[in-house]
Amino acid sequence: MAEQKKLLRALAGETLDTPPVWMMRQAGRYLPEYKATRAQAGDFLSLCYNPELATEVTLQPIRRYGFDAAILFADILLVPQALGADLWFVTGEGPRLSTITTPAELEQLKPVSDIHETLSPIYETVRNLAGALPAETALIGFAGAPWTVATYMIAGRGTKDQGPAHQLIAEDRATFEALLDRITEATISYLSMQIQAGAEVVKIFDSWAGSLKGDNFTKYALEPTKRIIKALKAEHPDTPVIAFPREAGDNYIGFAKATGADCVALDNSVSADWAAENVQVDGCVQGNLAPHHMVTGGQELVDETRRIVKAFSKGPHIFNLGHGITPDADPDNVQRMIDAVRGA
């Protein structure tokens, strides 16, 4: 029964003897079986849009490690593509997109109602997973947060400081806010369709939230997340939402209450002790082992994992990394982490 899934119990506010555990990017390049399936698909986007192969790579870490949750294999930039932006990936460099920086370019985007034609294979993957996962494993759907997705659409690529997006706010705030609004509406629709297809939890990834300061954090990170969660809760009141405003620092405090999120995911720039005192007081938190431990391993990995579990042991907690696992991680270290979480 769904009620017995550890992840859902933690998200409902239950403090468990052993926290559920999963990993951001757990289906990925550190696993040899993933590399084989990726080669079969031909390229990254073909893998995302192939329901059979996307289902397979999502299931691989579940078979290998028995995580308490699986997260849909997709990419946050599928939404811009569905809205009509050109998207391609450059080997070794990452994504590239056609840019949206003017009212004319914004006008060329598709209406939100048209995104599902492009994204229908993603919903098929969700349906496949809902039928294929073990009974005890929760299924997480996800999307990028509007600010983070906007930074890519404005710059046409990932940037270190999200400078082009900040520049557009300064020079043409109306166009920036219109783009953000379009992305927000598309994200609500996309996540709602994932839930209808069988996602039991959804997560909103705001990877670049930390570059927003002061009022801009409230306006462009907190408020869009609040709007998405409010819309989803109106339609799917029983589906929990995890919000991840990465590197939010002090803005993590009160974020769950302000947005309606059931859980706040934490990056590893904040300490577990600080977060237990300041963030976990409002409910479930997720995190926050530094990903480099998956590379270096050893006793330090075990000790740090146990320290985080202990720090969050007085409230609802989902164990995870503070960011995605990296391609150079040792698969054996993942098992060491899980064993340390579960007290093996």
N, C-alpha and C positions, 0 to 999 in steps of 0.2 A: 504493500500500500504506500501511496505517496507520503502519507503522514509519517512513515517510518524512515524516510530518506533523511540521512543526517544533515545534509546541506539545508533542506527545507526546515528542519527543526531549528537549526541555528538561526536561519533567516526569520523564523517566527519568534525569536527572542529567547530561545531555550539555551541555558548554559549546560554544555555537555562535558562528560568526563574526559573525552578525547575529541578534539575539534575535527570536523570534516576537512579534507585536504584535496585541493586540485591546484593546477599551475597555469598561469597565463602562458600562452603559446605552447601548451603541453603537446599538441599535435604539431610537430615541426622538425626543423633541420638537424636537430641533435640526434634524431632517431634514424637508424639505417633503413628501417621499413618505410619511413616517410619518404626518404630520398628515392627509394625504388618506385614508390607510387607516383611521386612527383615526376620522375623521368617518364613513366608510362603516360602521364597526362600531357606531357610536352612542354608546358609552361605553367606559371603560377595561376594566371587567370583561368586557363583551361581547367585546372584542378578545382578552382573555386566553383566554376559553373558546371562541373560534371557531378551530378548527385551521387552516382555510384562510388566514384573515387573520393569525393569529399566525405562521404559517409565512412569509407574505409579508413581514411587518415584520422578522422575524429575518434574512431573506435580503437585505433592502434595503441594509444597510451592507456586506455581502459583495460585492454587485454593484458598489457605488459605489467601495469602497476596496480590496477584496481582502485583508481582514484574515486572519490565520492561524487564527482561530477564530471561530465563531458561538456566541453564548450564547442558549439558549432564551428566548423572550419569555414571561414569566409574572410573578408577583408573590409575594413572600414571605408575604403574608397569605392566599393561597389555602389553605394548610394549616389555619389557624384556621377558615376558612369550611367546609372539608371536615369539620372536627371538630364543626361545628354552631354556631359563633359567627355572628351576623349581621355582614355586612360590606357597607359602601357607601362611595362616594367623594364628597366634597363639593368641587365645582369651586373651585380656587384654594386649598383648605385641606388636601386630602389625605384619607387613609382614616379611617373611623370604624368601630368594632366594638362589639358588645355586650360588657360587661365580665365578667370572671371573677375574683372576689375572695373568694368564700366556698366552703366545702365543698359547699353546695347547688347553686351555679352550676356548679361543677366536675363534679358528679354528672350534670348535664344534658348534658354533652358526649357525643358519639358515641364508641363504641369505635374504636380505630385501624383495625380490620379493615373499617370502613365508609367510610373516606375515599376509596377508589378510585372509587366511583360518581360522586362530584363531580369528581374529578381525572382521569377517563378522557380528556376532551378534551385535556388537557396531554400525556398519553402519545401521543395521536394526532399532536399537533404534533411531538413528538420523532421519531416514526416517519417523518413527512413529511420532516422536515429531514434525517434520516439518508439518505434517498434522493435529496434534492435538492441537497445541498451539493457544491461542487467536491471532487474527490478529495484535494486538498491541505489542505482546511479541516477542522479538528477541531470537534466538536460538544460544547459544555459544557452540562450540566444544572446545576441549582442549587436550593438551599433556604435559608431563613433559619435561623440558628443558634437553638437553643432559648431562650437568654436574650433575644435581640432580639425574637423572636416573642412571648415571654411579656410583654415590656414593653408591647407594643401590646394584647395581650389583657387585661392588668390595667388599663391606663389608658383603653382604648377609643379611643386615638389616639396619634400620635407626641407625645413630650414632650421638652423640652430636656435635662432632667437625669435622666429615667427615674425620677422621684421616687415615683410610685405603686408601682412594682415594688419599689423599695428599702424603702418603707414596709411593704409586705406581708411582705417578708423579716423585718423587725423585729417585726411584730405577729402574724404567723401563718405561720411558716416552713414548717410541715407542709403547708399548702394550697399555698404557693408551690412547694415541692419536688414535690408531687404533680402540679401543672400542668406544671412543667418536665419531669417524667418522661413525661407523656402526649405532650407536644410532641416530645420526643426520640424516642420510639418511632414516632410518626407520621412524623417526618423520615427515619428509617432506612427505613421502608417506602416512602415517597414517592420517595426518591432511588434506592432499589433498582429500583423500577418504571421510573424514567427510564433507568437503565442497561440494563435489559432491553429497553426500547424503542429504544435505539440511542445514548444519550449515552456519549461516550468518556472524558469527564472530568466530575467534579462539583465544585461549589464551595459552600462553606458560608459564608454572609454573616453575620458577627456585628457588625452596624453599630454597636451600642451597647456593645460589650465594654469600651471605655475607661472607662465609668462604674463598672465593678466594680474594687474595690481589695482587695489583700491576699488573705486566704483566700477571699473571695467570688469573686475572679477565677478562682482554681483550681477552686472548687466549681461555679461556674455558667457559666463560659466554657470553661475548659480541659477539665474532666471530661466534659461532655456532648459536646463535639467529639470527644474521644478515644473515647467510647462509640459514636458514630455511625460513625467511621472504622473501628473494630475490627469492628463488625457488617457494614459494607459490604465490608471486605477479606475477611471470612470467606466471603462469598457471591460477591464479584466481585474476586478477588485482583489482577487485572491492570488495574483501573480506578483511575487516579490521582485524588487528592483535593486540592483547593486549599482552604486555610483562611484566612479573612480576619477576624482579631480586631481590628477597626479601632480605632485610637488606643490600642493596648495598651502603647505605649511600651517600657519595659524588659522587659515581659512577652512581647514578641516573641522575646526571647532564649530559645532552647531549646524554643519552642512546637512546632516541627515534630517534634523528637525525642519530646517528651512526649505528643503526640497521635497520632503516626503519619502526619501529613499529608505528602504528597509535595512540597508547595510552600506557602509562607506569602506571602500577599499583604500588601503594606505600604501604609499610608496616607502622605500627604505631610507628616505632622507629624514624621517621622523623616528624617534625611538619608540619601541613598544611600550615602555613604561610611561612615557609622556602621553601616548595615544590612549592607553588604558585609563589614564586619569582624566583626559580632556575630551576624548572622542567616544570611547566605548560607553561612557556614562549615558549616552543617548540611545544605545542599542548595539546591534551586531557590527563588528568590524572584520575586515578581511586583510590578511597580510602577515608579516611584511619582511620576509627574509631577503637579504641582498642576493641578486641573481649570481654574483661572482662565486658564491659558495657552491653552486652547481658545477663550476669549473674546477675549483681548488680542492673541494671535498675535505677529507680528513676529520680529525676530532673537532676542529673548529666549526665545521658544518653541523655536527651533532650537537655540540654545546650551544651554538647560537639558535638552532631550531628549538631545543628544549627551553632555552631562556625566553624565547618569544611565546611559546605555548604557556609557560608559567606566568608571564606578564599579563596575558589575556585570560587567565584561567577563571577569573571571578565574574565573567560575563560571556555573552554569546560571541563566538569567534570562529571564523573560517580561516584555516591556515593556507597561505599562498606566498608567492614571492612578491617583492615590492615592484617588480616589473616583469616583462616576459623572459622566459628562459632563453639563453643565447645559443647560437649554433655550435659553439665550441664546448658546450657542457658535456660532461661525462654521464651517460645514461645510468651508470651504477650509482652515481651520487644522488640521483632522484630517488632510488630505492632506499638509500641511507637516510635521506630526509624523511621519507614516509615512515620508515621504521622508527625514527626518533620521535616523530609526531605521535605515533600510535603506541609508543612504549615497548616496541619489540626488542 
